[in-house]
């Protein structure tokens, strides 16, 4: 079968990977299916309605299958002394499950024969290995060793299932024959990949032997998908039972990671355990050199004890010898199997020792970098700000790079400045902000690349260089989302030439990992700051929108009032004048005292109604303010006089403590009238017996450019409804004999007309505080105003 996967440099990496996966799956569809007789035997042995006669007839129809079954029955575990020459006798002796296992194994070996030419990368001088523990040369996939590994896993799973059956419950019991089949097929995807994509799979085998890792990881990297997925697709194509498909697909996973939909998780865990035990004994070739799952978890997941394992392992090699020979995988004695496995283990140990010797030379450097990265993540909290992250970056850089000082900087997206933190060993961090003329780009070579600092850091080097050691300046960019979001700068050590270059080249991989961790933490903190700023801006925009909507509503109300007032004045003044004149005339002609008073009352009420209309017109179209500079004390005194001149308030007490504030630029008369209206409301709300207290204070707000005048009382206060509508025209909280409710509305109009504002702060039973903001007279000089206590 030819391989059609070719490199396509012009395509993006993700698109190329998807295309490769599609081609792999297409070529899997071209693989041969199981022989028809094998499929029919599997269906017959799986059906409760099938009879032995039907199975015997199917097997007898295939001469090759008949020969293999007869050979297998003589090597059955129970031992057969007499010669078995009929399929009928063989099926009776072996049983349906054993026959199904034998038929499936024989059919597999016919579909993927052991003498199939290996990878095209196999050298002509590489001898075919007959040893049970040999995996072949570099780039060589030895099918015979692969099938021996599969048979070893199948035999181990069957033995474990037999030994552990006594401790399993009826519902969680695993049939030994089914365990054998699942073990035999668990790595079916590997031989399928080798058959469909020999060149690519040869690269996988070569890389696995070199890296001593898990072959599935290299399959995903080189081919695009692993043998578990390939085996599952092939099992679906062949319509194999669900339990077999689950074992092919999910073996090798941690027991707790198995999906809840798995029908028999114990069987899957048993296959994973058997595969681990066989790989520990170096029996056959699997391509997986890792043991990621703790043995204890596998034993618990499979429901197997160490005693069961010990018993099964003692019988394993003998069972493998019989099964392998019966299926045509060569003749090997028990001693040969042990010797070959031991030789393979020794070779593996020698290879590992060589690799460890080479890796130990790098461990000291890597340990330092990993410790630094661990310290970094231990220092930086999840909600750390960029400044905190930069401090941690500089600190770990000093330790990992073994330099006296380091500088870390952050470039917030869209900004023209950089946040910088400089740290000298044994000293505190120094934070600063530096303006940038242009955004630096990361050095060529990818994240973690160390380069000499040049013009790209011209904005930063003059600031940080005096605190760095050595003469040369190196830096590593922190890259996130394809852009430089920051970096780390440090000075060279004592070696300024080849030694320094070698040192930087040797730590490229470690620096990449460390820089990636730094970049991730820094970008996360930047995003958090951006989100916080956006949230604050959104909240501010919502507040401004709400204020604008409120202002629009109030403006519409004022327009409505103005139109109503104009119409009322036009339509009502003339009738009111007639009513007033006639009632006054009537009062002069009447002799009955009661009727005379009624006529006078009509005249008074018409005058009152006319005054209301006039007041409403003044509110809707107030007289333009006559802005001038005035002292706050003059305005307050005038307001106190106006307020106390109103009926019933002459004896009320108003306190005015001393204050020192600038002059304001307002209409003095209107502002005094506005404060008087506020005082009137405060006096109305306080106790008239003498316990009531109203206080006027003033202070300067230099940031807002206002003088803040505060009128406080200890009266009844306002509830939320009253407070919300206090400035509405004609609103009053007094139910009986209430006033017209225009005082605070007019006060707001007068204050806002000169660029000020007024608001209320009140709670029921705690009194009210009115706050007036009056614009400062910026053209005049600040004068000192000394207030005096005003007592009534």
C-alpha positions in Angstrom: 0.0 0.0 0.0 1.6 3.3 -1.0 1.8 6.3 1.3 0.3 9.6 -0.1 1.2 12.0 2.7 3.5 14.7 1.6 4.7 17.9 3.1 2.9 21.1 1.9 4.9 24.1 3.1 2.5 26.6 1.7 -0.4 25.5 4.0 -0.8 26.6 7.6 0.2 24.1 10.2 -3.3 23.4 11.5 -4.7 23.0 8.0 -1.9 20.7 7.1 -2.5 18.6 10.2 -6.2 18.3 9.4 -5.4 17.2 5.9 -3.0 14.6 7.0 -5.5 13.2 9.4 -8.1 13.0 6.6 -5.6 11.1 4.4 -4.8 8.7 7.2 -8.4 7.9 7.8 -8.9 7.4 4.0 -6.0 5.0 3.8 -7.4 3.1 6.8 -10.5 2.5 4.8 -8.4 0.8 2.2 -7.0 -1.8 4.6 -8.3 -5.3 4.2 -11.2 -6.5 6.3 -11.3 -9.7 8.3 -12.0 -12.8 6.3 -15.7 -13.5 5.8 -15.5 -16.8 7.6 -13.9 -15.1 10.6 -16.6 -12.5 10.9 -19.3 -15.2 10.6 -17.6 -17.3 13.3 -17.4 -14.3 15.6 -21.1 -13.6 15.0 -22.0 -17.2 15.6 -20.0 -17.6 18.8 -21.5 -14.3 20.1 -25.1 -15.4 19.5 -27.1 -17.3 22.2 -29.0 -19.0 19.5 -26.0 -20.5 17.7 -25.2 -24.2 17.9 -21.9 -26.0 17.9 -22.8 -27.6 14.6 -23.0 -24.2 12.9 -19.6 -23.1 14.2 -18.0 -26.4 13.2 -19.5 -26.1 9.7 -18.1 -22.5 9.3 -14.5 -23.5 10.5 -14.5 -26.6 8.3 -15.2 -24.5 5.3 -11.8 -22.8 5.6 -8.8 -25.3 5.3 -6.3 -22.8 6.7 -8.5 -22.0 9.7 -9.1 -25.7 10.3 -5.4 -26.5 10.4 -4.7 -23.7 12.9 -7.5 -24.8 15.2 -6.4 -28.4 15.2 -2.8 -27.3 15.9 -4.0 -25.0 18.7 -6.1 -27.7 20.5 -3.0 -29.9 21.0 -1.3 -27.0 22.8 -4.3 -26.0 25.0 -3.6 -25.4 28.6 -5.5 -28.4 29.8 -3.3 -30.8 27.7 -4.7 -33.2 25.1 -3.2 -36.6 25.0 -5.2 -38.2 22.2 -4.8 -37.1 18.6 -7.6 -34.7 17.5 -8.4 -34.9 13.9 -11.8 -33.3 13.6 -13.0 -29.8 13.9 -16.0 -31.0 15.9 -13.8 -32.5 18.6 -11.6 -29.4 18.7 -14.6 -27.1 19.2 -15.9 -29.3 22.0 -12.5 -29.4 23.8 -11.8 -25.7 23.4 -15.2 -24.2 23.9 -17.0 -21.3 22.1 -14.9 -18.5 23.7 -11.6 -20.2 23.0 -12.6 -20.9 19.4 -13.6 -17.3 19.0 -10.2 -16.1 20.3 -8.3 -18.6 18.1 -10.3 -17.6 15.0 -9.7 -14.0 15.6 -5.9 -14.5 16.2 -5.5 -16.6 13.1 -7.5 -14.1 11.0 -5.4 -11.2 12.2 -2.2 -12.9 11.3 -3.5 -13.6 7.9 -4.6 -9.9 7.5 -1.3 -8.6 8.8 1.2 -11.4 8.3 4.5 -11.4 10.2 6.5 -11.9 7.0 5.1 -8.7 5.5 8.0 -6.4 4.3 8.9 -4.0 7.1 9.3 -0.3 6.7 11.1 1.0 3.6 13.6 2.6 6.0 14.8 -0.8 7.2 18.5 -1.2 6.1 19.3 -4.3 4.0 22.0 -5.3 6.5 19.7 -5.3 9.5 19.0 -9.0 10.3 15.5 -10.2 11.1 15.3 -10.7 14.8 14.0 -13.9 16.1 14.5 -12.9 19.8 11.3 -12.5 21.8 12.5 -9.2 23.3 14.0 -7.5 20.3 12.3 -4.5 18.8 14.3 -4.1 15.6 16.7 -1.5 14.4 16.1 2.3 14.1 13.1 2.9 11.9 12.1 -0.8 11.8 8.8 -2.1 13.0 9.1 -5.8 13.5 5.7 -7.4 13.2 6.7 -10.7 14.7 7.9 -9.0 17.9 4.8 -6.8 17.9 2.5 -9.8 17.7 4.5 -11.6 20.4 4.0 -8.6 22.6 0.3 -8.7 21.8 0.1 -12.4 22.6 2.0 -11.8 25.9 -0.5 -9.1 26.9 -3.4 -11.4 25.9 -2.0 -14.3 27.9 -1.3 -12.1 30.9 -4.8 -10.7 30.9 -6.3 -14.1 30.6 -4.2 -15.4 33.5 -5.1 -12.4 35.7 -8.8 -12.8 34.9 -8.6 -16.5 35.9 -6.8 -15.8 39.1 -8.9 -12.9 40.2 -12.3 -14.4 39.4 -12.7 -15.6 42.9 -12.7 -12.0 44.4 -14.8 -10.4 41.7 -18.5 -10.1 42.0 -20.8 -11.7 39.4 -21.7 -8.3 37.9 -18.1 -7.1 37.6 -16.6 -10.5 36.5 -14.3 -10.5 33.4 -14.4 -13.6 31.1 -10.8 -14.9 30.6 -11.3 -15.6 26.9 -12.7 -12.1 26.4 -9.6 -10.7 28.2 -7.4 -12.7 25.9 -9.1 -11.3 22.8 -8.9 -7.7 24.1 -5.3 -8.1 25.0 -4.5 -9.5 21.6 -6.1 -6.6 19.8 -5.2 -3.7 22.2 -2.4 -2.4 19.9 -4.2 -3.2 16.6 -3.8 0.5 15.6 0.0 0.2 15.4 0.1 -2.6 12.8 -2.7 -0.8 10.9 -0.7 2.4 10.8 2.4 0.5 9.7 0.5 -1.1 6.9 -1.2 2.1 5.8 1.7 4.6 6.3 5.0 2.7 6.3 7.2 5.7 5.8 5.6 7.9 8.4 5.3 5.1 10.9 9.0 4.3 10.4 9.7 7.8 11.5 7.6 7.3 14.5 9.4 4.1 15.5 12.8 5.8 14.9 11.8 8.8 17.0 10.5 6.6 19.8 13.7 4.6 20.0 15.7 7.8 20.2 13.5 9.6 22.7 12.5 6.6 24.7 9.0 8.0 25.2 5.5 6.9 24.5 4.9 5.9 20.9 1.4 7.4 21.0 2.8 10.9 21.6 5.1 10.6 18.5 2.2 9.2 16.4 0.1 12.3 17.2 3.0 14.6 16.4 4.2 12.9 13.2 1.1 11.3 11.8 -1.6 13.4 13.3 -3.4 10.8 15.4 -2.4 7.9 17.6 -2.8 4.1 17.3 -5.7 4.1 19.9 -7.9 6.2 17.6 -6.8 4.2 14.5 -7.5 0.9 16.2 -10.9 2.1 17.3 -11.7 3.1 13.7 -10.5 -0.2 12.4 -12.5 -2.1 15.1 -15.6 -0.2 14.1 -15.0 -1.0 10.4 -14.7 -4.7 11.3 -17.7 -4.5 13.6 -15.9 -5.9 16.6 -17.7 -6.1 20.0 -18.0 -2.9 22.1 -15.8 -4.2 24.9 -13.0 -5.0 22.4 -13.3 -1.5 20.8 -13.2 0.2 24.3 -10.0 -1.7 25.2 -8.3 -0.8 21.9 -9.4 2.9 22.3 -9.0 3.5 26.0 -6.2 1.2 27.2 -3.3 3.1 28.8 -5.6 5.7 30.5 -5.8 6.2 34.3 -8.7 4.3 35.7 -10.3 7.6 37.0 -10.1 9.1 33.5 -12.2 6.5 31.8 -15.5 7.9 30.4 -18.7 7.0 32.3 -20.1 5.4 29.1 -17.5 2.5 29.1 -19.5 -0.7 29.5 -16.8 -2.7 31.3 -14.1 -0.4 32.9 -12.6 -3.3 34.8 -11.7 -5.1 31.5 -10.1 -1.9 30.2 -8.1 -1.5 33.4 -7.1 -5.2 33.2 -5.7 -4.8 29.7 -3.8 -1.6 30.8 -2.3 -3.6 33.8 -1.4 -6.6 31.6 0.3 -4.3 29.0 2.3 -2.6 31.8 3.4 -6.0 33.3 4.5 -7.3 29.9 6.4 -4.1 29.1 8.2 -4.4 32.5 9.3 -7.9 31.4 10.5 -6.6 28.0 8.4 -9.2 26.2 8.0 -8.3 22.5 7.9 -4.8 21.1 5.4 -2.2 22.1 7.1 1.1 21.4 6.0 2.5 24.8 8.9 3.1 27.2 7.0 5.1 29.8 5.1 3.9 32.9 3.0 6.9 33.7 0.2 5.3 35.8 1.1 4.1 39.3 0.9 0.3 39.7 -1.3 0.7 42.7 -4.0 2.5 40.8 -4.0 -0.1 38.0 -4.3 -3.0 40.6 -7.3 -1.2 42.2 -8.9 -0.4 38.9 -8.6 -4.0 37.7 -9.6 -5.5 41.0 -6.3 -7.6 41.1 -3.9 -8.1 44.0 -0.1 -8.5 44.0 -0.6 -12.2 44.8 -2.6 -12.6 41.6 0.1 -10.8 39.7 2.9 -13.0 41.1 1.0 -16.2 40.3 0.1 -15.1 36.8 3.7 -14.0 36.0 5.0 -17.4 37.1 2.9 -19.0 34.4 3.1 -16.4 31.8 6.1 -17.4 29.7 5.0 -21.0 29.4 1.6 -19.9 28.2 3.1 -17.5 25.7 5.4 -20.2 24.3 2.4 -22.5 23.6 0.2 -19.8 22.1 2.9 -18.2 20.0 3.9 -21.6 18.6 0.4 -22.6 17.9 -0.2 -19.4 16.0 2.9 -19.8 13.9 5.1 -17.2 15.5 8.3 -19.4 15.7 9.5 -22.0 18.1 11.1 -20.7 21.3 11.7 -22.6 24.5 11.0 -21.2 27.9 14.7 -20.7 28.6 15.1 -18.8 25.3 12.2 -16.5 26.1 13.7 -15.7 29.5 17.2 -15.2 28.1 16.0 -12.9 25.3 13.9 -10.9 27.7 16.9 -10.5 30.0 19.2 -9.5 27.1 16.6 -6.9 26.0 16.4 -5.6 29.6 20.2 -5.3 29.8 20.3 -3.4 26.5 17.6 -1.1 27.7 19.5 -0.6 31.0 22.7 0.3 29.1 20.9 2.7 26.8 19.2 4.4 29.8 22.5 4.7 31.6 24.1 6.4 28.6 21.2 8.8 28.4 21.3 9.5 32.1 25.0 10.3 31.9 24.4 12.8 29.1 21.4 14.3 30.8 23.1 14.7 34.2 25.3 17.3 32.7 22.3 19.5 32.1 20.4 18.7 35.3 22.2 21.3 37.4 21.3 24.1 35.0 17.7 22.9 34.5 17.2 22.4 38.2 18.1 26.0 38.8 15.7 27.2 36.1 12.9 24.9 37.3 13.4 26.0 40.9 13.4 29.6 39.8 10.1 29.0 37.8 8.6 27.2 40.8 9.6 30.1 43.1 8.1 32.5 40.6 4.7 30.8 40.5 4.8 30.4 44.3 5.4 34.2 44.6 2.9 35.5 42.1 -0.7 35.3 43.2 -3.6 34.8 40.8 -4.7 38.5 41.0 -1.2 40.0 41.0 -0.7 43.3 39.3 1.8 43.8 36.5 4.2 45.6 39.0 4.1 42.6 41.3 4.7 40.2 38.4 7.6 42.3 37.2 9.2 42.2 40.6 8.9 38.4 40.7 10.3 38.2 37.2 13.3 40.3 38.1 13.9 38.3 41.2 13.8 34.9 39.5 16.0 36.2 36.6 18.7 37.2 39.1 18.6 33.7 40.6 18.3 31.6 37.4 20.8 33.6 35.4 23.2 34.1 38.3 23.6 37.8 37.7 23.9 40.7 40.2 20.9 42.6 38.9 18.1 42.4 36.3 15.4 44.7 35.0 11.9 43.5 33.9 9.6 45.7 31.9 5.9 45.5 30.8 4.5 47.1 27.7 0.7 47.4 28.1 -1.0 47.0 24.7 -1.9 50.3 23.1 0.2 52.4 25.5 3.3 54.6 24.8 5.0 53.8 28.1 6.6 50.9 29.8 6.4 49.9 33.5 9.9 48.9 34.7 11.2 47.1 37.8 14.9 46.9 38.5 16.2 44.5 41.2 19.7 44.2 42.6 20.6 41.0 44.5 20.0 41.7 48.2 18.1 45.0 47.6 14.6 46.1 47.2 12.9 46.5 43.8 12.8 50.0 42.2 9.7 50.7 40.1 9.4 53.4 37.4 7.6 54.3 34.3 9.5 55.0 31.1 8.1 56.7 27.9 8.6 54.8 24.7 9.1 56.2 21.2 8.3 52.9 19.5 7.3 49.4 20.5 10.2 46.9 20.6 10.1 43.7 18.6 11.2 40.3 19.9 14.6 38.9 18.7 14.4 36.4 15.9 14.5 32.8 17.1 11.2 32.6 19.0 10.2 33.0 22.7 13.1 32.7 25.1 15.8 33.8 22.6 18.5 35.7 24.2 20.0 38.6 22.2 22.3 41.6 22.7 20.2 44.7 23.6 20.4 47.4 21.0 18.4 50.2 19.4 15.1 48.3 20.1 15.7 49.1 23.9 17.0 52.6 23.5 14.2 53.9 25.6 15.2 51.7 28.5 18.9 51.1 28.6 20.0 54.6 29.7 17.7 54.2 32.7 18.6 50.6 33.9 22.1 50.1 32.7 23.8 51.9 35.6 22.4 49.3 38.0 23.4 46.2 35.8 26.7 44.4 36.0 29.3 43.9 33.2 29.5 45.8 30.0 27.2 44.0 27.5 23.5 44.1 27.9 21.4 41.0 27.0 17.6 40.7 26.9 14.9 38.1 26.4 11.5 39.2 25.1 8.3 38.1 26.8 5.9 37.2 23.9 2.2 36.6 24.1 -0.3 36.5 21.3 2.5 37.0 18.8 3.5 40.4 20.3 6.2 41.5 22.7 4.4 42.4 25.9 7.6 42.9 28.0 11.1 41.6 28.5 14.0 41.0 30.9 17.4 42.8 30.7 20.6 41.8 32.4 24.3 42.4 32.2 27.0 40.0 31.2 29.0 38.0 33.6 32.8 38.0 33.7 33.1 36.2 30.4 32.5 38.7 27.6 33.5 36.4 24.7 33.1 32.8 23.7 32.3 31.7 27.2 29.3 34.0 27.5 28.1 32.9 24.1 28.3 29.2 25.0 26.6 29.8 28.3 23.7 31.6 26.5 23.4 28.9 23.9 23.4 26.1 26.5 20.4 27.6 28.4 18.2 28.2 25.3 15.7 25.4 26.2 15.5 26.4 29.8 15.3 30.1 29.0 12.4 29.3 26.7 10.4 27.6 29.4 11.2 30.3 31.9 10.3 33.1 29.5 7.1 31.4 28.6 6.0 31.3 32.2 7.0 34.9 32.7 5.1 36.0 29.6 2.0 34.1 30.6 1.9 35.6 34.1 2.6 39.1 32.8 0.0 39.0 30.0 -2.6 37.6 32.4 -2.0 40.5 34.8 -2.1 43.0 31.8 -5.4 41.5 30.7 -6.7 41.7 34.2 -5.8 45.4 34.4 -7.3 46.0 30.9 -10.5 44.3 32.0 -10.6 46.3 35.2 -10.1 49.5 33.3 -12.8 48.6 30.8 -15.1 47.7 33.6 -14.5 51.1 35.3 -15.0 52.9 32.0 -18.2 51.0 31.3 -19.5 51.8 34.8 -18.6 55.5 34.2 -20.3 55.5 30.9 -23.4 53.9 32.4 -23.4 56.6 35.1 -23.0 59.3 32.6 -25.8 57.8 30.5 -28.0 57.6 33.5 -27.3 61.2 34.4 -27.9 62.3 30.9 -31.2 60.4 30.8 -32.2 62.0 34.1 -31.2 65.5 32.7 -33.1 64.9 29.5 -36.2 63.9 31.5 -35.9 66.9 33.7 -35.4 69.2 30.7 -38.5 67.8 29.1 -40.4 68.3 32.3 -39.2 71.9 32.5 -40.3 72.5 28.9 -43.7 71.0 29.7 -44.0 73.2 32.7 -43.0 76.3 30.8 -45.6 75.6 28.1 -48.2 74.9 30.7 -47.3 78.0 32.6 -47.4 80.1 29.5 -50.8 78.7 28.5 -52.1 79.1 32.0 -51.0 82.6 32.3 -52.6 83.5 29.0 -55.8 81.6 29.5 -56.3 82.1 33.3 -55.0 85.6 34.1 -58.0 87.4 32.4 -60.7 85.3 34.1 -58.9 85.6 37.4 -58.8 89.3 37.0 -62.5 89.4 36.4 -63.2 87.1 39.4 -61.0 89.2 41.6 -62.5 92.5 40.6 -66.1 91.3 40.9 -65.5 89.6 44.2 -63.9 92.8 45.6 -66.8 94.9 44.2 -69.3 92.4 45.7 -67.6 92.7 49.1 -68.1 96.4 49.1 -71.9 96.1 48.3 -72.8 93.3 50.7 -74.2 94.1 54.1 -74.3 90.6 55.5 -71.0 90.0 57.3 -70.7 86.3 56.4 -71.4 86.9 52.7 -69.0 89.8 52.8 -66.2 87.6 54.2 -66.9 84.9 51.5 -66.5 87.5 48.8 -63.2 88.7 50.3 -62.0 85.1 50.5 -62.7 84.6 46.8 -60.6 87.7 46.1 -57.8 86.4 48.3 -57.8 83.0 46.6 -57.7 84.5 43.1 -54.7 86.6 44.1 -53.1 83.4 45.5 -53.8 81.5 42.3 -52.3 84.4 40.2 -49.2 84.3 42.4 -48.8 80.6 41.8 -49.0 81.2 38.1 -46.4 84.0 38.3 -44.2 81.7 40.4 -44.5 78.9 37.9 -43.5 81.3 35.1 -40.5 82.5 37.1 -39.5 78.8 37.5 -40.0 77.8 33.9 -38.4 81.0 32.5 -36.2 82.4 35.3 -34.5 85.7 35.0 -31.0 85.3 33.6 -28.4 85.4 36.4 -26.3 88.5 37.0 -23.0 86.8 37.7 -20.5 88.6 39.9 -17.8 87.9 42.4 -19.2 87.6 46.0 -18.0 86.3 49.3 -19.8 83.2 50.6 -20.3 84.9 54.0 -22.3 87.7 52.4 -24.5 85.2 50.6 -25.0 83.1 53.7 -26.0 86.2 55.8 -28.5 87.3 53.2 -29.9 83.8 53.0 -30.3 83.6 56.8 -32.2 86.9 56.9 -34.5 85.8 54.1 -35.3 82.5 55.7 -35.9 83.9 59.2 -38.1 86.7 57.8 -40.7 84.0 56.8 -43.7 83.5 59.1 -43.0 81.4 62.2 -39.2 81.2 61.7 -38.0 84.4 63.3 -37.1 82.7 66.6 -35.5 79.6 65.1 -31.7 79.1 65.6 -29.3 78.8 62.7 -25.6 78.1 63.5 -22.8 79.4 61.2 -19.3 78.2 62.3 -16.2 80.0 61.1 -14.8 79.0 57.6 -12.1 80.2 55.3 -13.0 79.8 51.6 -12.4 81.7 48.4 -14.9 84.0 46.8 -17.4 82.6 44.4 -18.7 83.8 41.0 -22.5 83.6 41.1 -25.6 85.7 41.1 -25.6 86.7 44.7 -29.3 87.4 45.0 -30.4 84.1 43.3 -27.8 82.1 45.3 -28.9 83.6 48.6 -32.5 82.8 47.6 -31.5 79.3 46.8 -29.8 78.8 50.2 -32.8 80.4 51.9 -35.1 77.8 50.3 -32.8 75.1 51.6 -32.8 76.7 55.1 -36.6 76.9 55.0 -36.9 73.2 54.3 -34.4 72.4 57.1 -36.2 74.6 59.6 -39.6 73.1 58.7 -38.2 69.6 59.4 -36.6 70.3 62.8 -38.1 70.5 66.3 -39.6 73.9 67.1 -39.2 73.4 70.9 -35.5 74.3 70.9 -33.9 71.0 70.3 -33.8 71.5 66.6 -30.5 72.5 65.1 -29.6 73.9 61.6 -25.9 74.4 60.8 -24.3 76.1 57.7 -20.7 75.3 56.8 -18.4 76.0 53.9 -15.2 74.4 52.5 -13.0 74.7 49.5 -12.6 71.9 46.9 -9.4 72.8 45.0 -9.6 69.8 42.7 -13.1 70.5 41.5 -12.8 74.3 41.6 -15.8 74.7 43.9 -16.8 76.1 47.3 -18.9 73.5 49.1 -21.7 75.0 51.2 -23.4 72.5 53.5 -26.7 73.0 55.3 -27.3 70.3 57.9 -30.2 69.7 60.3 -31.1 67.1 62.9 -34.7 66.9 61.8 -37.0 64.1 60.7 -35.0 63.3 57.5 -36.4 61.9 54.3 -37.3 58.5 53.1 -36.1 57.2 49.7 -39.2 58.3 47.8 -39.1 61.8 49.2 -35.4 62.1 48.6 -35.7 61.0 45.0 -38.5 63.6 44.2 -37.4 66.5 46.4 -36.4 68.7 43.5 -39.6 68.0 41.5 -41.9 71.0 41.0 -45.1 70.9 43.1 -43.9 67.9 45.2 -44.3 68.0 48.9 -44.2 65.3 51.6 -46.7 67.2 53.8 -50.2 65.8 53.3 -52.3 68.5 54.9 -51.9 72.2 54.5 -48.8 71.6 52.4 -46.9 74.3 50.6 -46.7 74.6 46.8 -43.4 72.5 46.6 -41.5 74.9 44.4 -38.7 75.9 46.9 -36.1 73.3 46.2 -37.0 73.2 42.5 -36.3 76.9 42.2 -33.1 76.6 44.3 -31.7 74.0 41.9 -32.6 76.2 38.9 -30.8 79.2 40.4 -27.7 77.2 41.4 -27.3 75.3 38.1 -27.8 78.6 36.2 -24.3 79.7 37.4 -22.6 76.3 36.9 -23.1 74.9 40.3 -25.1 71.9 41.6 -27.1 70.9 44.6 -27.8 67.5 46.1 -29.3 66.0 49.3 -28.1 63.4 51.7 -30.8 62.2 54.1 -32.1 59.2 56.1 -35.4 59.0 58.1 -34.8 60.0 61.7 -31.2 61.1 61.1 -31.7 64.5 59.6 -30.8 65.9 56.2 -27.7 67.5 54.7 -27.9 69.7 51.6 -24.7 70.2 49.7 -24.3 73.1 47.3 -21.3 73.4 44.9 -20.6 77.0 43.9 -18.0 77.9 41.3 -14.9 79.6 42.6 -14.1 83.0 41.3 -10.7 82.2 39.6 -10.1 85.8 38.5 -10.1 87.3 42.0 -7.8 86.7 44.9 -8.7 84.3 47.6 -10.1 86.2 50.6 -10.3 85.0 54.2 -13.9 84.9 55.5 -14.4 84.5 59.2 -17.9 83.4 60.0 -19.8 84.2 63.2 -22.4 82.4 65.2 -25.8 83.6 64.2 -28.4 83.1 66.9 -32.0 83.9 66.8 
